[in-house]
Amino acid sequence: MVFNMASEKRGRDLAVGGFRDFFPELYGKIARILDVFRRIPKLYGYQEYECPTVEPLKLYQLKSGAGLIEESFRVTDRKERELVLRPETTPSLARMLAAQQQYYSRPIRWFSVSRVFRDETQQRGRVKEFWQLNVDILGVEDVAADAEVIDVLASIIKAIGFNTKDFVIRINDRRLMQSYIESLGLRDFVGIIRTLDRRDKIMQEQIESRLREQKLPAKNVTEIALLLRRYAQGNKEALGELPRRKKIRELAENLPRIIQEAMINALGEIGVSKDLAMKLFEFSSISGEPKEFLKSMDELDLDAETQQSLEPLRQLALYLEELEITDCCEIDASIARGLDYYTGIVFEAWDRGANIPRAIAGGGRYDDLVDIFGGQRLPGTGFGFGETVILALAEEKGILPPINPPASVYLAPVSKNQLTTCRQIATRLRQSGISTLFNGFPWSLSKHLDDAGKRKIPLAVIVGPRELAKEAVNVRDMISGEETQVKIDDLAQFVRTCLKRP
């Protein structure tokens, strides 16, 4: 069969939806985020590792939870083994350390920046392939480790360009929720925690259901539901973006009751009575700055075991204060994290404006994961941080700096007679560590300078016969237009000096 490209659709129609083409202007922005992903963990003493792109399906079946497995891309190899494209890297990390942990001093501080794959429904901030940073500290159970990774997370978000008014890290402890659930006489704490973790999704589904009753087009239903959800999460500006329809405004006013009813119904579906579902909803709705949250908990009539489960959060609150990051941290009893392997403190970073209805990053403590994979017990805590949500927010806020030009210097020969000399000068500049672009074609000088301007290259080195007779070239500042004659032997140092100027 002869493949006839002319008979096929255009390239963009052949792409797989949800997988992005990383053109230079997009990749340049992502690269800035990935640079922060690597730079900040290293400041805390973390070492970089990598794991396979393909893993056995059973690795995730052991402990990740049904939700993540359903979103995984599955493949079968020639030996008919069930494999997945990695949807996250924490199970891979646990597998690696289950086999090799004896060779590393504790605590083990590792991080990875890996491409991961999830077969999710595409929407803003959600794609099927993305880069994810994972930061983990293993080998200690002390709450100081949880505080450290939360501090690393806050530092990364700030380094990208956000301030503490832009984001919040919401923290909880699975042991607190489990103790409270069991104090009510309930035993299916895993099912209840999974339901509580679906709070935002349940809210979205309920709002969309109410909107569909108004016979709105499907596209409008999704857009309005997201606005209502942002409003419910505290973004008051979203109210002004809503259509001025009476029923939609009434829906906005009744959101607290609608969300409460939806959660009680969802808990009822797993066998929780209405009375106990109401108590769970009210308990999970408690949130605030660490001291405020703990004060609210102290005012409740909790049993001794639930009171004891608050101690890690009390200690964490002290560490967060010492780290001076309480202005971007809250304790929120609704945070559960859906992955089954979490055993203690869990946390998620969110945009305060709720402009994107999903977490920026999330993680928590997983003390039993390594021994589940056959290793000795190795308690750990850490987080995963995808680049898609933070990129969308950064673009929205305009905090990413302009993309760097492809080179610092453009070599522009006056005529084709200087092409050989230009190649020699380009080699010397590159050997000096200066990025240099040279189009070795018989172009006119004006075409060379025009190309340098289009690419926003700051310096053009003009190579002409009169200057070469003096073993020199002219260096033009492409912004000011100012030219300076410079000896070729001094060119690299002159360029470095120019590039350092503000």
C-alpha positions in Angstrom: 0.0 0.0 0.0 1.4 3.4 -1.0 0.8 6.1 1.6 -0.6 9.2 0.0 -0.2 12.2 2.4 -2.2 14.4 0.0 -5.2 12.3 0.6 -4.9 12.5 4.4 -6.1 15.3 6.6 -3.9 18.2 7.6 -1.3 17.6 10.4 -3.3 19.1 13.2 -6.3 16.8 12.4 -4.0 13.8 12.8 -3.0 14.6 16.3 -4.4 12.6 19.3 -6.6 14.8 21.4 -5.3 15.7 24.8 -1.6 15.2 23.8 0.1 18.6 23.1 2.5 19.6 20.4 5.3 21.4 22.2 6.2 24.2 19.8 9.1 26.3 20.9 7.0 29.2 22.3 5.1 26.7 24.5 8.0 24.5 25.4 10.0 27.7 26.4 7.4 28.5 29.0 7.3 24.9 30.3 11.1 24.8 30.4 11.1 27.7 32.8 8.8 25.8 35.1 10.8 22.6 34.8 13.9 24.6 35.7 12.3 25.7 38.9 11.1 22.1 39.5 14.8 21.0 39.5 16.4 24.0 41.1 14.4 24.3 44.3 14.5 20.7 45.5 18.3 20.8 45.0 18.5 23.8 47.4 17.0 21.5 50.1 19.5 18.6 49.4 17.3 16.4 47.2 18.8 14.2 44.5 17.3 13.5 41.1 16.3 10.1 39.9 14.2 8.6 37.0 12.1 5.5 36.6 10.7 3.6 33.6 7.9 5.1 31.5 6.2 1.7 31.4 5.4 -0.3 34.5 3.4 -3.4 35.3 -0.3 -2.8 35.9 -0.2 -4.7 39.2 2.2 -2.1 40.6 -0.7 0.3 40.7 -3.4 -2.3 41.5 -1.6 -3.0 44.8 -2.3 0.4 46.4 -3.0 3.4 44.1 -6.8 3.0 44.0 -9.4 2.3 41.3 -9.7 5.9 40.1 -6.1 6.2 39.0 -6.1 2.7 37.4 -9.2 3.6 35.3 -7.4 6.7 34.0 -4.3 4.8 33.0 -3.2 4.0 29.4 -2.9 0.2 29.3 -0.7 -1.8 26.9 0.1 -5.4 26.4 3.6 -6.5 25.3 4.6 -9.5 23.2 4.6 -11.7 26.3 1.0 -10.6 27.0 1.9 -8.8 30.2 -0.5 -6.1 31.3 1.5 -2.8 31.4 0.6 0.9 31.9 2.2 4.1 30.8 3.1 5.5 34.3 0.3 7.7 35.6 2.5 8.8 38.5 5.9 7.9 39.9 5.4 7.3 43.6 4.7 3.5 43.2 7.8 3.3 41.0 9.9 5.0 43.7 8.5 2.6 46.3 9.3 -0.4 44.0 12.9 0.9 43.4 13.6 1.4 47.1 12.0 -1.9 48.1 14.8 -3.5 46.2 17.7 -1.1 47.0 17.0 0.9 50.1 19.8 -0.7 52.1 22.4 1.2 50.0 21.1 4.7 50.9 21.5 6.7 54.1 18.3 7.8 55.8 16.5 10.0 55.4 16.4 9.6 51.6 15.6 12.8 49.8 14.9 12.2 46.1 13.0 14.1 43.4 12.1 13.3 39.7 10.8 15.4 36.8 9.1 12.8 34.6 6.5 12.7 31.8 3.3 10.9 33.0 0.2 9.8 31.2 -3.5 9.8 32.2 -6.5 9.0 30.1 -8.5 11.9 31.6 -11.3 14.0 30.0 -9.5 17.0 28.5 -10.3 20.4 30.0 -8.4 23.5 31.1 -5.4 22.4 33.2 -6.0 18.8 32.4 -4.3 16.9 29.5 -3.3 13.3 28.8 0.5 13.8 28.9 2.4 16.2 31.1 5.5 16.7 33.1 5.2 16.0 36.9 7.6 16.8 39.6 7.8 14.3 42.5 9.5 15.3 45.7 9.8 12.7 48.5 11.6 12.2 51.8 11.7 8.6 53.1 13.0 6.9 56.2 11.6 9.1 59.0 8.2 9.4 60.6 8.8 12.8 62.2 6.3 15.5 61.3 9.3 17.7 60.5 9.5 15.7 57.2 5.9 16.6 56.3 6.7 20.3 57.1 9.8 20.2 54.9 8.1 18.9 51.8 5.2 21.4 52.3 7.9 24.1 52.5 9.5 22.9 49.3 6.2 23.0 47.6 5.5 26.6 48.8 9.0 27.6 47.7 8.5 26.2 44.2 5.2 28.1 43.6 6.8 31.3 44.9 9.9 30.8 42.6 7.6 30.5 39.6 6.3 34.0 40.4 3.3 33.6 42.6 2.8 35.4 46.0 1.0 34.1 49.0 -2.2 35.9 48.0 -2.3 33.8 44.8 -2.3 30.3 46.3 -3.0 28.3 49.4 -1.8 24.9 50.6 -4.7 23.0 52.2 -3.6 20.4 54.7 -5.4 17.6 56.6 -4.6 14.3 58.3 -6.2 11.0 57.2 -5.9 9.7 60.8 -8.0 12.6 62.0 -10.8 11.8 59.6 -10.5 8.1 60.2 -10.7 8.6 64.0 -13.7 10.8 63.7 -15.5 8.4 61.3 -14.9 5.5 63.7 -16.0 7.6 66.6 -19.4 7.8 64.9 -19.6 4.0 64.9 -18.9 3.7 61.1 -16.3 1.2 59.8 -16.1 1.9 56.1 -13.7 4.8 56.6 -12.0 4.1 53.2 -15.3 4.4 51.3 -16.3 7.5 53.2 -12.9 9.1 52.7 -13.1 8.4 48.9 -16.6 10.0 48.9 -15.4 13.1 50.8 -12.4 13.3 48.4 -14.9 13.5 45.5 -16.6 16.6 47.0 -15.6 18.9 44.2 -16.6 16.4 41.5 -19.9 15.8 43.2 -20.5 19.5 43.4 -19.8 19.9 39.7 -22.1 17.1 38.8 -24.9 18.4 40.9 -24.6 21.9 39.6 -24.6 20.7 36.0 -27.7 18.6 36.7 -29.5 21.6 38.0 -28.4 23.7 34.9 -29.6 21.0 32.5 -33.0 21.3 34.0 -33.0 24.8 32.6 -32.7 23.4 29.0 -29.3 25.2 28.5 -26.9 24.0 25.7 -24.3 21.5 26.8 -21.4 23.9 26.3 -23.1 26.6 28.4 -23.9 24.1 31.1 -20.2 23.3 31.5 -19.0 26.9 31.5 -21.7 28.1 33.9 -21.1 25.2 36.2 -17.4 26.1 36.5 -18.3 29.7 37.3 -20.7 28.6 40.0 -18.1 26.2 41.4 -15.5 29.1 41.5 -18.1 31.2 43.3 -18.8 28.4 45.8 -15.1 28.1 46.5 -14.8 31.8 47.4 -14.2 33.6 44.1 -16.8 36.4 44.4 -15.8 37.9 41.0 -17.3 34.8 39.3 -20.8 36.0 40.3 -20.4 38.9 37.9 -19.5 36.6 35.0 -22.7 34.6 35.3 -25.6 35.1 32.9 -28.2 37.4 34.4 -30.9 34.8 34.4 -33.1 34.6 37.5 -32.9 30.8 37.9 -29.1 30.9 37.6 -28.8 33.6 40.3 -31.1 31.6 42.5 -28.9 28.6 42.0 -25.8 30.7 43.1 -27.6 31.8 46.2 -28.6 28.2 47.1 -25.2 26.6 46.4 -24.4 25.9 50.1 -27.6 23.9 50.6 -27.3 22.2 47.2 -23.7 21.1 48.0 -24.8 19.9 51.4 -27.6 17.8 50.0 -25.4 16.4 47.3 -22.8 15.2 49.8 -25.4 13.7 52.2 -26.9 11.8 49.3 -23.5 10.6 48.1 -22.7 9.4 51.7 -26.1 7.8 51.8 -25.4 5.7 48.7 -22.6 4.0 50.7 -24.8 3.2 53.7 -24.3 6.3 55.9 -27.5 7.4 57.6 -28.7 11.0 57.0 -27.9 12.1 60.6 -24.3 10.8 60.5 -23.9 12.1 57.0 -24.8 15.5 58.2 -22.2 15.2 61.0 -19.5 14.1 58.5 -20.4 17.0 56.2 -20.2 19.6 59.0 -16.9 18.1 60.3 -15.3 18.1 56.9 -16.4 21.7 56.3 -14.1 23.0 59.1 -11.1 24.9 57.7 -8.9 27.9 58.4 -5.4 29.0 59.3 -3.6 26.4 61.4 -4.3 28.1 64.8 -7.9 28.9 63.9 -8.6 25.3 62.7 -7.1 23.8 65.9 -9.2 26.2 68.0 -12.3 25.1 66.2 -11.4 21.5 66.8 -10.9 22.1 70.5 -14.4 23.5 70.7 -15.9 20.2 69.5 -16.9 17.3 71.8 -14.4 14.8 70.3 -13.5 11.4 71.9 -10.0 10.8 73.2 -8.8 8.9 70.2 -9.8 11.7 67.8 -8.3 14.3 70.1 -5.0 12.3 70.0 -5.1 12.2 66.2 -4.9 16.0 66.2 -1.4 15.9 67.7 0.5 15.6 64.3 -1.4 18.6 63.0 -0.6 20.6 66.2 3.1 19.8 65.7 2.9 20.6 62.0 1.3 24.0 62.8 4.3 24.9 65.0 6.8 23.9 62.2 4.9 25.9 59.6 5.1 28.9 61.8 8.8 28.5 62.3 9.2 28.1 58.5 7.2 31.4 58.1 4.7 29.9 55.6 1.5 30.0 57.6 0.3 32.9 55.4 -0.2 30.4 52.5 -1.3 27.3 54.6 -4.7 26.3 55.9 -5.9 23.1 57.6 -9.0 21.9 55.8 -10.9 18.8 57.1 -12.3 18.1 53.7 -8.9 17.3 52.1 -8.7 13.5 51.8 -6.6 12.7 48.7 -8.1 9.8 46.8 -5.1 7.5 46.5 -5.3 4.5 48.9 -1.7 4.5 50.0 -1.9 7.8 52.1 -1.7 7.1 55.8 -1.3 10.4 57.6 -0.9 14.1 56.7 -2.1 15.0 53.2 -2.1 18.3 51.4 -3.1 20.1 48.2 -2.1 23.5 46.7 -4.9 25.5 45.2 -5.3 28.8 43.3 -7.1 31.1 45.8 -9.2 32.6 43.0 -10.4 29.1 42.0 -10.0 30.0 38.4 -9.1 26.4 37.6 -11.2 23.8 39.4 -8.4 21.4 40.3 -5.4 21.3 42.6 -2.1 22.8 41.5 -0.2 20.0 43.4 -0.9 17.4 46.0 0.7 14.8 48.2 1.0 13.3 51.7 2.4 10.7 54.0 2.6 7.0 52.9 4.2 5.0 55.6 3.4 1.5 54.3 3.9 1.7 50.6 7.5 0.4 50.4 6.9 -2.7 52.5 3.8 -3.5 50.4 6.2 -4.0 47.5 8.3 -6.4 49.5 10.9 -4.1 51.1 11.5 -3.2 54.7 9.2 -0.6 56.2 10.3 2.8 54.9 7.9 5.6 55.9 7.8 8.5 53.5 6.0 11.7 52.6 6.1 13.8 49.4 4.1 15.4 46.6 3.4 15.4 42.9 3.2 18.6 41.0 2.1 18.7 37.3 3.1 21.6 35.1 -0.3 22.1 33.3 -2.3 23.9 36.0 0.5 26.1 37.2 1.3 27.0 33.5 -2.3 28.0 32.8 -2.4 30.1 36.0 1.0 31.7 35.3 -0.1 32.7 31.7 -3.4 34.1 33.1 -1.6 36.2 35.6 1.2 37.2 33.1 4.0 36.3 35.5 6.2 34.2 33.1 9.0 36.3 31.6 9.4 36.5 27.8 10.9 33.5 26.1 14.7 33.9 25.6 15.9 34.4 22.0 17.6 31.4 20.4 21.0 32.9 20.7 22.9 35.9 22.3 24.8 36.8 19.1 24.0 36.9 15.4 26.9 36.8 13.0 26.2 39.0 9.9 28.7 39.0 7.1 28.6 42.0 4.8 29.0 39.8 1.7 29.6 36.1 0.9 33.3 36.8 0.9 33.2 36.9 4.8 31.3 33.5 5.2 34.5 31.5 6.0 35.7 34.1 8.6 32.2 34.1 10.2 32.3 30.4 10.6 35.7 30.7 12.4 34.4 33.5 14.7 31.2 31.5 15.4 33.3 28.6 16.5 35.4 30.7 18.8 32.4 32.3 20.4 30.7 29.0 21.0 33.8 27.5 22.5 33.7 30.5 24.9 30.2 29.4 26.0 28.3 32.2 24.0 25.3 31.0 22.0 25.8 32.2 18.5 23.5 31.9 15.5 25.0 32.1 12.0 23.1 31.6 8.7 26.0 30.6 6.4 24.1 31.5 3.3 24.9 34.2 0.7 22.3 36.6 2.0 22.5 40.4 1.9 23.5 42.2 5.1 20.1 43.7 5.4 18.5 40.3 5.3 20.8 39.1 8.0 20.0 42.0 10.2 16.3 41.6 9.5 16.5 38.0 10.6 18.4 38.9 13.8 15.7 41.5 14.6 12.8 39.0 14.0 14.5 36.5 16.4 15.0 39.3 19.0 18.7 38.5 19.3 20.3 41.3 21.3 23.7 41.6 19.6 24.7 41.4 15.9 28.3 41.0 15.0 28.8 42.6 11.6 31.8 41.2 9.7 33.1 43.4 6.8 36.3 43.7 4.8 37.4 47.1 6.3 37.0 45.9 9.9 38.7 42.6 9.1 41.7 44.5 7.8 42.1 45.7 11.4 41.4 42.2 12.8 38.1 43.7 14.1 34.3 43.5 13.8 31.5 45.8 14.5 29.1 44.8 17.3 25.6 46.3 17.0 23.2 46.6 19.9 19.9 45.5 18.2 17.8 47.6 20.6 19.6 50.9 20.6 21.3 50.5 17.2 24.6 51.6 18.7 27.7 50.1 17.1 31.2 49.4 18.6 34.3 48.3 16.8 35.9 45.4 18.7 39.1 43.4 18.1 38.2 39.8 17.3 40.5 38.5 20.1 38.5 40.6 22.6 35.1 39.8 21.1 34.0 37.1 23.6 34.8 39.2 26.6 33.1 42.3 25.1 29.9 40.2 24.4 29.9 38.9 27.9 30.1 42.4 29.3 27.2 43.6 27.1 25.0 40.7 28.1 25.5 41.5 31.8 24.2 45.1 31.3 20.6 45.7 32.5 
